[in-house]
Amino acid sequence: MKRRDFCRLSLITGAAVAVPASRLIAASDASSQPGSTDLRAVKLSGAETSIEGAAVRDLRASLSGTLLAPGDEGYEGARRIWNGMIDKHPALIARCADTTDVVHAVTFARERELLLAVRGGGHSFPGYSTCDGGLVIDLSPMRSVVVRADDRTARVGGGAWGAHLDAAAQKQALATTLGQISNTGVAGLTLGGGFGWLARRFGLACDNLISVELVTADGKVRHISERDEPDLFWAVRGGGGNYGVATSFEYRLHPLNPTVLGGHVDFPAGQLKDAIEFYAELITHGPRELSVDLSLAPNEDGTPGAQIYAVYSGDAKSGAKVLEPLQRFGKPIKNTIGQQSYLAVQTWFDTPPIDPTHWYLKGGFVREYSSELIALLAHEFQPAAGTSMYFQSANGAVADVPQTATAFSHRGAIANMMLFGLWKNASQDESGRQAIRAFWSKLAPFTDGYYVNLHDTDPKDKGTDSNYGPNFSRLAALKKQFDPMNLFHLNANIKPA
Ligand SMILES: Cc1cc2nc3c(=O)[nH]c(=O)nc-3n(C[C@H](O)[C@H](O)[C@H](O)COP(=O)(O)OP(=O)(O)OC[C@H]3O[C@@H](n4cnc5c(N)ncnc54)[C@H](O)[C@@H]3O)c2cc1C
């Protein structure tokens, strides 16, 4: 895909609970006179509850950050996340300024058994980082980045975007693997795995973690690493937001020249099959410094096509040699390959942090490009303005890590295959989702599990148990130990054993 073109339903411990808007809007009465009126809210169980005005006032007073309720100035902007399709109204949004704020907010939610969502960068496709009627812990004020060039590490706040870490690290000609959109949160991305242009060379974002500061459901602040609480550290490297709120991350950085060789080569519909085959060959045998992704989307002239995106992060001379076959292949209608700043590459696919577009995605890992899959893509998929596909490359250093060494369990994949639908209006939501699901039913047999960061709420999808393979029972046991009430459940949820 070309990603630049890229119900009120809360999942409550597995059950879908619809919350009438009128009831939540009534809660705004409480905010007009903070502390004087009870606030209507929703519990973990889906039952309605009310929060005493005095308790809201006390929580507000305890925070260095801000607490927003419906009707408060700033609430409307704060309730939105990236995907324009997600339109939810939390009872409270705690914009936490520090770890102590997070402890207060987690404790508040646990003691009242409140529905709870956690937000880093707000890039959850299905909208897990907000909710109707619950409490949102929003870490957007916590975006500090401290790079230590001497030992090549960075300490990053739980609300930072990839752009914040990339910019600070590149000042020292350093980098680590982060996603391909600069305004995606490092938190959600890293906890679920973390693919990007550098993954084949340096591993996933979670493979580059040294330690994490985590507030668990009991309100305790834990500093977890290979040495301290190693079980929990194992679980957060792929287990998503299931185990607590990550208030900061410590990453290992790597030397990276601020200029890399990269760009895209675009092919018309007539060369689609050849381009897919060529891409599959290139990514299967390319060196680790090379990351190549395939997009099936309209070309700039609006006609269906294929675009091969490539980034070579090693030295320029070797890169020119490695990319020579791509430069010579077929009859492209556009070729932008050249020296570019790594920071510019990281913004190629950016969309606004709050995007009015309605997005829907299905995804799954592929282990090989079989001739059947290539034929299906070439003959049955029609790239169009509202429908595109993208293959994000994996393998290389990602596959060096044994499957059970971290919770992330899809080490053998060659790529993450994604099918996107996008449209403008809520009236198209249902038909748009159905159309994507219909074509995905043809692609799904070629996949082996899915990326938890792109988990979908489609009830027909497999649960997380089989997706985590041999890691699931350990994850479920740790979930029971650290979050027995499943407070952190708005995610690809691992139920307590
Ligand atoms: C446009 C777009 C491009 C993307 N590109 C890539 C890519 O290149 N590579 C890739 O690997 N993924 C990519 N993703 C997927 C991305 O990794 C996930 O959507 C991820 O959840 C986003 O992180 P976030 O902090 O912005 O999410 P949010 O929406 O803030 O949170 C999503 C979930 O993450 C958890 N979470 C977030 N912050 C915290 C925290 N501080 N502590 C504990 N749990 C937390 C919670 O469970 C939350 O529900 C992309 C997504 C989008 C929308």
The ligand as an SDF file (V2000), in Angstrom:
LIG
                    3D

 53 58  0  0  0  0  0  0  0  0999 V2000
   -0.3810    4.5830   10.6810 C   0  0  0  0  0  0  0  0  0  0  0  0
    0.2400    3.4680   11.4830 C   0  0  0  0  0  0  0  0  0  0  0  0
    1.4940    2.9980   11.1320 C   0  0  0  0  0  0  0  0  0  0  0  0
    2.0780    1.9720   11.8460 C   0  0  0  0  0  0  0  0  0  0  0  0
    3.3180    1.5360   11.4860 N   0  0  0  0  0  0  0  0  0  0  0  0
    3.9150    0.5800   12.2100 C   0  0  0  0  0  0  0  0  0  0  0  0
    5.2430    0.1620   11.9270 C   0  0  0  0  0  0  0  0  0  0  0  0
    5.8960    0.6570   11.0110 O   0  0  0  0  0  0  0  0  0  0  0  0
    5.7830   -0.8160   12.6830 N   0  0  0  0  0  0  0  0  0  0  0  0
    5.0980   -1.4080   13.7010 C   0  0  0  0  0  0  0  0  0  0  0  0
    5.6460   -2.2920   14.3560 O   0  0  0  0  0  0  0  0  0  0  0  0
    3.8290   -1.0340   13.9960 N   0  0  0  0  0  0  0  0  0  0  0  0
    3.2390   -0.0600   13.2920 C   0  0  0  0  0  0  0  0  0  0  0  0
    1.9610    0.3220   13.5980 N   0  0  0  0  0  0  0  0  0  0  0  0
    1.2290   -0.3730   14.6590 C   0  0  0  0  0  0  0  0  0  0  0  0
    1.6170    0.2230   16.0020 C   0  0  0  0  0  0  0  0  0  0  0  0
    2.7650   -0.4550   16.4750 O   0  0  0  0  0  0  0  0  0  0  0  0
    0.4880    0.0080   17.0100 C   0  0  0  0  0  0  0  0  0  0  0  0
   -0.6700    0.6310   16.5540 O   0  0  0  0  0  0  0  0  0  0  0  0
    0.8800    0.5420   18.3790 C   0  0  0  0  0  0  0  0  0  0  0  0
   -0.0660    0.1100   19.3140 O   0  0  0  0  0  0  0  0  0  0  0  0
    0.9540    2.0390   18.4000 C   0  0  0  0  0  0  0  0  0  0  0  0
    1.4970    2.4940   19.5950 O   0  0  0  0  0  0  0  0  0  0  0  0
    0.8640    3.7840   20.3060 P   0  0  0  0  0  0  0  0  0  0  0  0
    1.5800    3.9970   21.5870 O   0  0  0  0  0  0  0  0  0  0  0  0
    0.8050    4.8940   19.3240 O   0  0  0  0  0  0  0  0  0  0  0  0
   -0.5770    3.2010   20.5620 O   0  0  0  0  0  0  0  0  0  0  0  0
   -1.7980    3.6500   21.4730 P   0  0  0  0  0  0  0  0  0  0  0  0
   -2.9800    3.7440   20.5870 O   0  0  0  0  0  0  0  0  0  0  0  0
   -1.4700    4.7910   22.3280 O   0  0  0  0  0  0  0  0  0  0  0  0
   -1.9300    2.3700   22.3690 O   0  0  0  0  0  0  0  0  0  0  0  0
   -2.2630    1.1190   21.8240 C   0  0  0  0  0  0  0  0  0  0  0  0
   -2.1580    0.0930   22.9190 C   0  0  0  0  0  0  0  0  0  0  0  0
   -0.7970   -0.0180   23.3250 O   0  0  0  0  0  0  0  0  0  0  0  0
   -0.7160   -0.1530   24.7280 C   0  0  0  0  0  0  0  0  0  0  0  0
    0.0290    0.9970   25.2620 N   0  0  0  0  0  0  0  0  0  0  0  0
    0.2530    2.1860   24.6680 C   0  0  0  0  0  0  0  0  0  0  0  0
    1.0270    2.9370   25.4640 N   0  0  0  0  0  0  0  0  0  0  0  0
    1.2960    2.2080   26.5610 C   0  0  0  0  0  0  0  0  0  0  0  0
    2.0690    2.4110   27.7180 C   0  0  0  0  0  0  0  0  0  0  0  0
    2.7630    3.5430   27.9190 N   0  0  0  0  0  0  0  0  0  0  0  0
    2.1260    1.4260   28.6440 N   0  0  0  0  0  0  0  0  0  0  0  0
    1.4550    0.2720   28.4600 C   0  0  0  0  0  0  0  0  0  0  0  0
    0.7050    0.0210   27.3720 N   0  0  0  0  0  0  0  0  0  0  0  0
    0.6440    0.9770   26.4290 C   0  0  0  0  0  0  0  0  0  0  0  0
   -2.1230   -0.2290   25.2400 C   0  0  0  0  0  0  0  0  0  0  0  0
   -2.5110   -1.5710   25.3190 O   0  0  0  0  0  0  0  0  0  0  0  0
   -2.9160    0.4660   24.1770 C   0  0  0  0  0  0  0  0  0  0  0  0
   -4.2280    0.0170   24.0950 O   0  0  0  0  0  0  0  0  0  0  0  0
    1.3720    1.3790   12.9140 C   0  0  0  0  0  0  0  0  0  0  0  0
    0.1150    1.8570   13.2650 C   0  0  0  0  0  0  0  0  0  0  0  0
   -0.4360    2.8960   12.5700 C   0  0  0  0  0  0  0  0  0  0  0  0
   -1.7870    3.4020   12.9620 C   0  0  0  0  0  0  0  0  0  0  0  0
  1  2  1  0
  2  3  1  0
  2 52  2  0
  3  4  2  0
  4  5  1  0
  4 50  1  0
  5  6  2  0
  6  7  1  0
  6 13  1  0
  7  8  2  0
  7  9  1  0
  9 10  1  0
 10 11  2  0
 10 12  1  0
 12 13  2  0
 13 14  1  0
 14 15  1  0
 14 50  1  0
 15 16  1  0
 16 17  1  0
 16 18  1  0
 18 19  1  0
 18 20  1  0
 20 21  1  0
 20 22  1  0
 22 23  1  0
 23 24  1  0
 24 25  2  0
 24 26  1  0
 24 27  1  0
 27 28  1  0
 28 29  2  0
 28 30  1  0
 28 31  1  0
 31 32  1  0
 32 33  1  0
 33 34  1  0
 33 48  1  0
 34 35  1  0
 35 36  1  0
 35 46  1  0
 36 37  1  0
 36 45  1  0
 37 38  2  0
 38 39  1  0
 39 40  1  0
 39 45  2  0
 40 41  1  0
 40 42  2  0
 42 43  1  0
 43 44  2  0
 44 45  1  0
 46 47  1  0
 46 48  1  0
 48 49  1  0
 50 51  2  0
 51 52  1  0
 52 53  1  0
M  END
$$$$
